[in-house]
Amino acid sequence: MVTDDPMEATDLAHELNQNNKDRQKMVRENMEEVEEQIKKQEDRPLLFVRGEGWKKGVIGLIASKIKEEYHKPTIAITFKDGEYTGSGRSVPGFNIIACLQEMSDYFSTFGGHPMACGFTLAEHDKLDEFKQELLSKFKEKVGDKDLTQKIKIDSKVEMKNVDWDLYDTLKQFKPFGKDNRKPKYLAKELEVQSISSVGSNDNHLTFMATHNNRKMHKFIGWNLCADSRDKNWCQELSPEDKVDVVFDISVNEWNGNRELQFTIEDLRKSKNN
């Protein structure tokens, strides 16, 4: 997608942006589809989700989103054109491609690196056997190691300073990814004003909060109200509660409107609650 024509470049950029939005929509729809599967595996250290006919370009995004939300290695698998294709995402401390290399007889093709993999099963009737062996490999390799997620906080902030100027500054450091992660901020002792659940299964948390003044700030936390989590934050929180929140900053756009979106990375009740 390279051109010297400004008009063509604008069209290509619009097309790319639309493709990204379409893929994000498919990921959201597929995430709702797998919630029940995740609930049944809440005690497992490694998650498997499966969907019929998922597009191969989307299964890696599904695995990545689940891994980020639950901080567990995740394999997303789809059955299409008579074969099982999978994509995996891991967490620090578990080298997923090393395990696949020790199980290479299961695959017609596979590849990846320590934190991600992709594969096609050589025999579709070996799916359950493959899942059990990979789970055994995980237990063998990880043992008693603590894989609890550790979040690096870039700055403690007052919410009055989190504005469009800060967002415009952050944009200069894009694109964010594995080697250039999105900055994370900590705001302490936010006062919750209202709480609600959103999503088709009411799995997602939104709340409005103030921080040392009367200005309202809207936060959203994906799957923080899901039954598969240790805590259902829609039930844990009440108006006037004080909370400490780790979050990142993005933009929510709808019907020509734009607002800063604060996506919760971690959440706890404040010590002075």
C-alpha positions in Angstrom: 0.0 0.0 0.0 2.5 2.6 -1.2 1.5 5.6 -3.5 2.7 9.1 -4.3 -0.9 10.2 -5.1 -2.4 12.1 -2.1 -6.0 11.2 -3.1 -5.1 7.5 -3.5 -3.3 7.6 -0.2 -6.3 9.0 1.5 -8.5 6.3 0.0 -6.1 3.6 1.0 -5.9 4.9 4.5 -9.7 5.0 4.8 -9.9 1.4 3.4 -7.3 0.2 6.0 -9.1 2.0 8.8 -12.4 0.4 7.8 -10.8 -3.1 7.6 -9.5 -2.6 11.1 -12.9 -1.6 12.3 -14.5 -4.6 10.7 -12.0 -7.0 12.3 -12.5 -5.3 15.7 -16.2 -5.8 15.3 -15.7 -9.5 14.5 -13.5 -9.9 17.5 -16.1 -8.4 19.8 -18.8 -10.7 18.4 -16.6 -13.8 18.7 -15.6 -12.8 22.2 -19.3 -12.9 23.3 -19.5 -16.3 21.7 -16.7 -17.8 23.8 -17.6 -16.4 27.2 -19.3 -19.7 28.2 -16.3 -21.7 27.1 -14.0 -19.6 29.3 -16.3 -19.9 32.3 -15.9 -23.7 32.1 -12.1 -23.4 32.3 -11.7 -20.8 35.1 -9.5 -23.2 37.1 -7.2 -24.0 34.1 -3.9 -22.3 33.7 -4.1 -22.4 29.9 -7.3 -21.5 27.9 -8.7 -23.1 24.7 -11.5 -21.5 22.8 -13.1 -22.8 19.6 -15.4 -21.4 16.9 -16.7 -22.7 13.7 -15.8 -20.7 10.6 -13.9 -18.0 12.3 -11.7 -16.1 9.8 -8.1 -17.1 10.0 -7.0 -13.5 10.2 -9.1 -13.0 13.3 -8.3 -16.0 15.5 -4.9 -14.4 16.5 -6.7 -11.3 17.6 -9.2 -13.4 19.7 -6.4 -15.3 21.4 -4.6 -12.0 22.1 -7.6 -10.3 23.6 -8.4 -13.3 25.9 -4.8 -13.5 27.0 -4.8 -9.8 27.8 -8.0 -10.0 29.8 -7.3 -13.2 31.7 -3.5 -13.2 31.7 -3.4 -16.8 30.8 -1.8 -18.5 27.7 -4.6 -18.9 25.2 -5.2 -21.0 22.1 -8.0 -20.0 19.7 -9.0 -22.6 17.2 -11.3 -22.6 14.2 -12.6 -25.5 12.0 -12.8 -24.4 8.3 -12.3 -26.1 5.0 -11.9 -29.5 6.7 -9.1 -28.6 9.0 -8.3 -27.1 12.4 -6.3 -23.9 12.4 -5.1 -22.4 15.6 -3.4 -19.3 17.0 -1.8 -19.0 20.4 -0.7 -16.1 22.6 1.4 -16.7 25.8 2.5 -14.8 28.9 6.1 -14.2 30.2 7.4 -17.4 31.7 5.9 -19.8 29.2 7.6 -20.4 25.9 4.7 -21.6 23.7 6.6 -22.3 20.5 9.2 -24.5 22.4 6.3 -26.7 23.4 4.9 -27.0 19.9 8.4 -27.9 18.6 8.3 -30.8 21.1 4.9 -31.9 19.7 5.6 -31.3 16.0 3.9 -34.6 14.9 0.5 -33.0 15.6 0.9 -30.4 12.9 1.0 -30.1 9.1 2.4 -26.6 9.5 3.3 -24.5 12.6 5.5 -21.6 13.5 5.9 -18.7 15.9 8.1 -17.4 18.7 8.0 -17.7 22.5 5.0 -15.4 23.0 2.9 -16.4 19.9 2.2 -19.3 17.6 0.1 -20.5 14.7 -0.6 -24.0 13.5 -2.7 -26.4 11.4 -3.4 -29.8 12.8 -2.4 -32.7 10.6 -5.3 -34.8 11.7 -8.6 -33.2 12.8 -9.5 -36.1 15.1 -6.5 -35.4 17.2 -7.8 -32.1 18.6 -8.6 -33.3 22.2 -5.4 -35.2 22.4 -3.4 -32.2 21.3 -5.1 -30.0 24.0 -4.4 -32.5 26.7 -0.7 -32.8 25.8 -0.2 -29.1 25.5 -1.8 -28.7 29.0 0.6 -31.3 30.3 3.6 -29.5 28.7 2.5 -26.3 30.4 2.5 -27.9 33.8 5.8 -29.6 33.1 7.5 -26.4 32.0 6.0 -23.9 34.4 5.7 -26.0 37.5 5.3 -23.7 40.6 6.4 -20.5 38.8 4.3 -17.5 39.5 3.0 -16.1 36.2 0.9 -13.4 37.9 0.7 -10.4 35.7 3.0 -7.5 36.7 1.9 -4.1 35.4 4.5 -1.4 34.7 2.9 2.0 35.5 4.4 4.9 33.6 3.0 7.7 35.7 0.7 8.6 38.6 -1.7 11.2 37.4 -4.4 13.7 38.4 -7.4 13.2 36.1 -7.6 16.9 35.5 -4.3 16.6 33.5 -5.5 13.7 31.4 -6.9 15.6 28.4 -6.7 15.9 24.6 -3.3 17.6 24.8 -1.9 14.5 26.5 -3.6 12.2 24.0 -2.2 14.2 21.1 1.3 13.9 22.6 0.8 10.1 23.0 -0.2 9.8 19.3 3.3 10.9 18.3 4.6 7.6 19.7 2.4 5.3 17.7 2.2 2.6 16.6 2.0 0.8 19.9 2.8 -2.9 20.1 5.0 -5.6 21.8 8.2 -3.5 21.7 6.4 -0.1 22.1 3.7 -0.6 24.6 0.9 1.8 25.3 1.6 3.9 28.4 -0.3 3.0 31.6 -1.4 5.5 34.2 -2.4 5.3 37.8 -5.1 7.5 39.4 -5.6 7.0 43.1 -8.7 7.6 45.2 -11.2 8.2 42.4 -14.7 8.6 43.8 -17.3 6.4 42.0 -20.5 8.2 41.1 -22.4 5.6 39.1 -21.9 2.1 37.9 -23.4 0.1 35.0 -22.8 -3.1 33.0 -22.7 -3.1 29.2 -22.5 -5.7 26.5 -24.9 -8.4 25.3 -24.2 -10.4 28.5 -23.6 -7.4 30.8 -20.0 -8.6 31.2 -18.3 -5.2 30.9 -18.0 -2.5 33.5 -18.5 1.2 33.1 -18.4 3.8 35.8 -18.3 7.5 36.2 -15.9 8.9 38.7 -14.6 12.3 40.0 -11.1 13.0 41.1 -10.5 15.9 43.5 -13.0 18.1 41.6 -16.5 17.8 40.2 -15.5 16.9 36.6 -16.8 13.4 35.6 -14.6 10.8 33.9 -15.9 7.7 32.3 -14.0 4.4 32.6 -14.6 1.0 30.9 -13.3 -2.4 32.0 -13.7 -5.3 29.6 -15.2 -8.5 31.2 -14.8 -7.1 34.8 -18.4 -8.1 35.4 -18.1 -11.6 33.9 -18.9 -14.6 36.2 -15.7 -16.2 35.1 -13.6 -13.5 36.9 -12.5 -13.7 40.6 -14.6 -10.6 41.3 -17.7 -9.2 39.6 -16.9 -5.5 39.9 -20.5 -4.6 39.0 -21.4 -6.2 42.3 -18.4 -5.1 44.2 -18.7 -1.3 43.6 -21.1 1.2 44.9 -21.5 5.0 44.5 -19.1 6.9 46.8 -16.6 4.1 46.8 -13.0 5.2 46.4 -10.9 3.2 43.9 -7.4 3.1 42.5 -7.3 2.5 38.7 -4.5 1.7 36.3 -5.7 2.6 32.8 -4.6 3.5 29.3 -6.0 6.2 27.0 -7.7 5.9 23.7 -10.5 7.5 21.7 -14.1 6.3 21.4 -15.8 7.5 18.2 -19.5 7.2 17.4 -21.9 9.0 15.1 -19.3 11.8 14.4 -18.6 12.3 18.2 -15.3 11.7 19.9 -14.4 11.3 23.5 -11.4 10.2 25.5 -11.8 6.6 26.6 -10.1 5.3 29.8 -9.7 1.6 29.6 -9.1 -0.2 32.9 -6.0 -2.4 33.1 -6.3 -3.0 36.9 -8.6 -1.9 39.7 -8.8 -2.1 43.4 -10.6 -0.3 46.2 -8.5 2.4 47.8 -7.0 1.8 51.3 -8.8 4.8 52.6 -12.2 3.5 51.4 
